[in-house]
Every structure is written in C-alpha cells, then in structure tokens.
C-alpha cells in the first residue's frame, strides 16, 4: 500500500468513526450543535472578476454577455455580492491565507508550491528570490521552509463540524505533511494533493497528463472509479462532494465543505456539454473552451444548491463563493481592469465573491466595501460561533466581514490591505502594494519605483498620480513599510551583493 492509499484509508476510518459517534457528539454539544449552520466555501481557480454573466462592475461588460453562469446569478439574487473582493495574484498564497487568516507576507508562501525545496521562479537579471516557504504549510513544527500553522478546518473540527475537502488543495509540497488535507483538519479528502492543476479534466484520460507524456505528479487522485468514463472533472468532483455531504446529513452533523474546483486552471480542456454553443456564437477554440469550463463550474454550483434543497437543509447552509486570483494572461482581459493573474494590478487580484446566508444576508444586496482573502478565516469562524481563535503561525491579519453581511457597524472602513510578491515568475515581477480607501500604491522591487492610483476615479489604473500626490504616496509608503516590518516580509536579494532590496521608504 502506497503513502496516499494509506493516508486515504486512515482518513476514511477516521471519518467513519466521527460519523458513527455523531449521536454522542450531538449530545455533547446539545442543542447548540443542532443549530450550527452548514458552511460551503465554493472556491474557483483562475476565474477573473468579469468571467461570469453576473456583473460585478457598475455596468454590464462584453465578458458578462459572453459567459453563461445562471447559478452565479441566482446566488447573487439570494445573497450579497461583493464588488471589491481581493485575493492574492497567484494561487497557493491565496489558499494558505484563507486557511490561516494571515497575509502572504506573514506566512511567506508567496508563490505557488509543488516539489520540495524547489521554487518555480524564473531567472531575473538583477535579483534572486528570498528563501520563501516553498514547501507550503505544515501541521507539525520544524519542517524546513514551511509555515507551521493551525488551519481553519482544525478549528471547525474542534467545535463539532464534519470537514470535507473536495478538489484542489495546493497547500504543501509533494511528500510533505502539508500536502495532504487529511493532515490539515479535514475529515475527508477527495482529490486533493500537492498539484495546483489537473493532469486532465477528462475521465477518458483518467484525469492524467500521461496521454501528453506529462509528469504524473499532476494526476488527480482518488477518482479511479471514473477512469475511462466520458465524464468531466467538475462533474465527478461534484458527485463525490454530494455523497460526502449526504453522509454528514445522515449522521446529523454540521458540515464544512471546501469545494475547491481545479477549474478554470490550465490545461484548458473543453467541457463537451457546453463547448459547441460558444463555437456557434462565433468564439474561437480557446475562448469557447474557456467559456465551457466556466459554465461547467457554474453547473456544479447549481447542482450543489439543488441538492441542498432536496435534502431540506438549504435554509441552514451558508454558501461563500470566491476565486483565488484573476484570469490567466492567455484569456481576454477583464476590462475595465488592468492586468491579469500574477500582476500587481486589479486584474490580478480583484475577484468575484458572494455570500448566501439565509435569514441573515438580505437577498440581492450589494456591498462595495473591500475585503481580502485572509478575511475568510475569521469570517467563517464567526459564522460557526467561534471568535478569538489564536493562530500559532503568527498574527491573524484577516478581519471578519460578518458585520457587512448583517449590514451592521463594526467593519473597519478604509482599512489598509496588502500584497507581497517578491518573485519573478511569468508576467509577474517582484512587488509589494497597499490599498487604503480609494488609493493604491505599488512598490516595484527591481528599480524601487512607485505607482499610485485612485481606484474610485481610475479603476483601470491608467493614470499614475505618484508625482502629483506625493503627500498621499508618502503616507502609504510608510504604512506599507511598517506592515512589512511587522510581518517580517522577505525581500529579493541583489545578485551582485547578496543584500536584500530595501523596504519601501520614499522620501521626497
């Protein structure tokens, strides 16, 4: 028996024990346990702010008219839509921030992970990347180049939740403890491992890259029963997720479902159920494929919502929807936003987000306050009745946005939020940035250059106001600097001297 099979068997035995003991657990938690809401975090990979028929801008855009996501529209109608939600500009940092409540500068998983001690950074002409936590997060201390943390599902487990992971994990490097969701607080893990993308989306390819002579590290685990079948990965994951939910419901356990789709990450492979209609609408092969993957994801959302209703639990189930970064560079730009995944501009980090909370969130409401990915951690814990949950890995940077959901005071207005990417990868160059109120400042590490934008007046970040508004720039530089000192943010080093790039310290 290999390591994965052993861990999966152990996980299944553990989950069975939890479910078998549900009556005792229910008595232990009493009536309070019965009232705990089920929570679903529906997480999408590489889907941009406008990659949906539900508009998140003040007006309908061309991409909104291209795509077909009726279930996202329904979720917005039944909950609250956030027009200014942010993630990191690349996947692993976002996923670890939501699991820990820490900003990427603090947990130091600032790029994507895969193989032990191997960084995906590309050579830079003048800089080397820092010794970042390339091995991801760890549930045990003293693992080289990892962040030792206590995760969101660990806290939820302790208060009686049955925790379910389905789909992409991407929390830790291959072969290390942080790779496996079972080690990070999930009672059930389906299809999660070290890789950030699937080998293939097609069951006929066994969800493997082998047919392309690709590395087997990308093969999606745990779905062997679908091998050889004409089934799309999104559908197989949804079937498995609903079976896991049914087990929790049958055992009368509140559940947390982390529904983490691999879509719409590369490899871009069409879902044949939806592809042809986009070809017929005049899209080329790539755009039609991309659109079919988006609609396939939306179908999963709809299937889950329908299943909750059929089980009579939709009124006691919270659904949070979000994506982990902006659209990839290969896809059409999410205009009017500038940039795309990996870049410091809004197109890299502004993402669609919605929350349905029956009896709490006003249906069809819209929130224009900005939130960021690390806010998911304290928000879900508060939804579950937990507060003041200490993070062993460091300070929790996230802020619960439950007050926004309740449309009550308590959420800090014009708070500062931060991004930190000390890497050279693809189109992404080393930078740190801050947003506070309407103002956003970017510090580019290589040449210590600044850009300043007023997002309320210039959502497309076309007009750099750094030279005109140095008063505002100086305040933002100082706040960014103080945060980076507090977080012990790692900076790239100069190849010539080995010294780190200076922290932002603009002086006119």
Secondary structure as the mmCIF struct_conf table of DSSP 4:
data_model
#
loop_
_struct_conf.conf_type_id
_struct_conf.id
_struct_conf.beg_label_comp_id
_struct_conf.beg_label_asym_id
_struct_conf.beg_label_seq_id
_struct_conf.end_label_comp_id
_struct_conf.end_label_asym_id
_struct_conf.end_label_seq_id
HELX_RH_AL_P HELX_RH_AL_P1 UNK A 3 UNK A 20
TURN_TY1_P TURN_TY1_P1 UNK A 21 UNK A 21
HELX_RH_AL_P HELX_RH_AL_P2 UNK A 22 UNK A 35
HELX_LH_PP_P HELX_LH_PP_P1 UNK A 36 UNK A 37
STRN STRN1 UNK A 38 UNK A 44
BEND BEND1 UNK A 45 UNK A 46
TURN_TY1_P TURN_TY1_P2 UNK A 49 UNK A 50
BEND BEND2 UNK A 51 UNK A 54
BEND BEND3 UNK A 57 UNK A 59
HELX_RH_AL_P HELX_RH_AL_P3 UNK A 62 UNK A 66
HELX_RH_AL_P HELX_RH_AL_P4 UNK A 70 UNK A 78
BEND BEND4 UNK A 79 UNK A 79
STRN STRN2 UNK A 80 UNK A 86
BEND BEND5 UNK A 89 UNK A 90
HELX_RH_AL_P HELX_RH_AL_P5 UNK A 91 UNK A 100
BEND BEND6 UNK A 101 UNK A 101
HELX_RH_AL_P HELX_RH_AL_P6 UNK A 104 UNK A 107
BEND BEND7 UNK A 111 UNK A 111
BEND BEND8 UNK A 115 UNK A 115
TURN_TY1_P TURN_TY1_P3 UNK A 116 UNK A 117
HELX_LH_PP_P HELX_LH_PP_P2 UNK A 121 UNK A 123
BEND BEND9 UNK A 125 UNK A 126
STRN STRN3 UNK A 127 UNK A 128
TURN_TY1_P TURN_TY1_P4 UNK A 134 UNK A 135
STRN STRN4 UNK A 136 UNK A 136
STRN STRN5 UNK A 137 UNK A 138
BEND BEND10 UNK A 139 UNK A 141
TURN_TY1_P TURN_TY1_P5 UNK A 144 UNK A 145
STRN STRN6 UNK A 147 UNK A 148
HELX_RH_AL_P HELX_RH_AL_P7 UNK A 152 UNK A 158
TURN_TY1_P TURN_TY1_P6 UNK A 159 UNK A 160
STRN STRN7 UNK A 162 UNK A 167
STRN STRN8 UNK A 172 UNK A 172
TURN_TY1_P TURN_TY1_P7 UNK A 174 UNK A 175
BEND BEND11 UNK A 176 UNK A 176
HELX_RH_3T_P HELX_RH_3T_P1 UNK A 177 UNK A 179
HELX_RH_3T_P HELX_RH_3T_P2 UNK A 181 UNK A 184
TURN_TY1_P TURN_TY1_P8 UNK A 185 UNK A 185
BEND BEND12 UNK A 187 UNK A 187
STRN STRN9 UNK A 188 UNK A 190
BEND BEND13 UNK A 191 UNK A 191
BEND BEND14 UNK A 193 UNK A 194
BEND BEND15 UNK A 196 UNK A 197
BEND BEND16 UNK A 199 UNK A 199
BEND BEND17 UNK A 201 UNK A 201
STRN STRN10 UNK A 202 UNK A 202
HELX_RH_3T_P HELX_RH_3T_P3 UNK A 203 UNK A 205
TURN_TY1_P TURN_TY1_P9 UNK A 206 UNK A 207
BEND BEND18 UNK A 209 UNK A 209
HELX_RH_3T_P HELX_RH_3T_P4 UNK A 210 UNK A 212
TURN_TY1_P TURN_TY1_P10 UNK A 213 UNK A 213
HELX_RH_3T_P HELX_RH_3T_P5 UNK A 216 UNK A 218
HELX_LH_PP_P HELX_LH_PP_P3 UNK A 219 UNK A 221
BEND BEND19 UNK A 222 UNK A 222
HELX_RH_3T_P HELX_RH_3T_P6 UNK A 224 UNK A 226
TURN_TY1_P TURN_TY1_P11 UNK A 227 UNK A 228
BEND BEND20 UNK A 229 UNK A 230
STRN STRN11 UNK A 232 UNK A 232
HELX_RH_AL_P HELX_RH_AL_P8 UNK A 233 UNK A 250
TURN_TY1_P TURN_TY1_P12 UNK A 251 UNK A 252
STRN STRN12 UNK A 255 UNK A 260
TURN_TY1_P TURN_TY1_P13 UNK A 263 UNK A 264
BEND BEND21 UNK A 265 UNK A 267
TURN_TY1_P TURN_TY1_P14 UNK A 272 UNK A 274
HELX_RH_AL_P HELX_RH_AL_P9 UNK A 275 UNK A 280
TURN_TY1_P TURN_TY1_P15 UNK A 281 UNK A 282
HELX_RH_AL_P HELX_RH_AL_P10 UNK A 285 UNK A 310
TURN_TY1_P TURN_TY1_P16 UNK A 311 UNK A 312
HELX_RH_3T_P HELX_RH_3T_P7 UNK A 314 UNK A 316
STRN STRN13 UNK A 317 UNK A 323
BEND BEND22 UNK A 324 UNK A 325
TURN_TY1_P TURN_TY1_P17 UNK A 329 UNK A 330
BEND BEND23 UNK A 331 UNK A 331
HELX_LH_PP_P HELX_LH_PP_P4 UNK A 332 UNK A 333
TURN_TY1_P TURN_TY1_P18 UNK A 335 UNK A 336
BEND BEND24 UNK A 337 UNK A 337
TURN_TY1_P TURN_TY1_P19 UNK A 341 UNK A 342
BEND BEND25 UNK A 343 UNK A 345
HELX_RH_AL_P HELX_RH_AL_P11 UNK A 346 UNK A 349
STRN STRN14 UNK A 350 UNK A 356
TURN_TY1_P TURN_TY1_P20 UNK A 358 UNK A 360
BEND BEND26 UNK A 361 UNK A 361
HELX_LH_PP_P HELX_LH_PP_P5 UNK A 362 UNK A 362
TURN_TY1_P TURN_TY1_P21 UNK A 363 UNK A 364
STRN STRN15 UNK A 365 UNK A 367
BEND BEND27 UNK A 369 UNK A 369
STRN STRN16 UNK A 371 UNK A 372
TURN_TY1_P TURN_TY1_P22 UNK A 373 UNK A 374
HELX_RH_AL_P HELX_RH_AL_P12 UNK A 375 UNK A 383
TURN_TY1_P TURN_TY1_P23 UNK A 384 UNK A 385
TURN_TY1_P TURN_TY1_P24 UNK A 392 UNK A 393
BEND BEND28 UNK A 394 UNK A 394
HELX_RH_AL_P HELX_RH_AL_P13 UNK A 402 UNK A 406
TURN_TY1_P TURN_TY1_P25 UNK A 407 UNK A 407
BEND BEND29 UNK A 409 UNK A 409
BEND BEND30 UNK A 411 UNK A 411
HELX_LH_PP_P HELX_LH_PP_P6 UNK A 412 UNK A 412
TURN_TY1_P TURN_TY1_P26 UNK A 413 UNK A 414
STRN STRN17 UNK A 416 UNK A 421
STRN STRN18 UNK A 425 UNK A 425
TURN_TY1_P TURN_TY1_P27 UNK A 426 UNK A 427
STRN STRN19 UNK A 428 UNK A 428
STRN STRN20 UNK A 431 UNK A 436
TURN_TY1_P TURN_TY1_P28 UNK A 437 UNK A 438
STRN STRN21 UNK A 439 UNK A 444
TURN_TY1_P TURN_TY1_P29 UNK A 445 UNK A 448
STRN STRN22 UNK A 449 UNK A 454
TURN_TY1_P TURN_TY1_P30 UNK A 455 UNK A 457
TURN_TY1_P TURN_TY1_P31 UNK A 459 UNK A 460
TURN_TY1_P TURN_TY1_P32 UNK A 466 UNK A 468
HELX_RH_AL_P HELX_RH_AL_P14 UNK A 470 UNK A 487
TURN_TY1_P TURN_TY1_P33 UNK A 488 UNK A 488
STRN STRN23 UNK A 493 UNK A 494
TURN_TY1_P TURN_TY1_P34 UNK A 495 UNK A 497
HELX_LH_PP_P HELX_LH_PP_P7 UNK A 499 UNK A 499
STRN STRN24 UNK A 500 UNK A 500
HELX_LH_PP_P HELX_LH_PP_P8 UNK A 501 UNK A 504
#
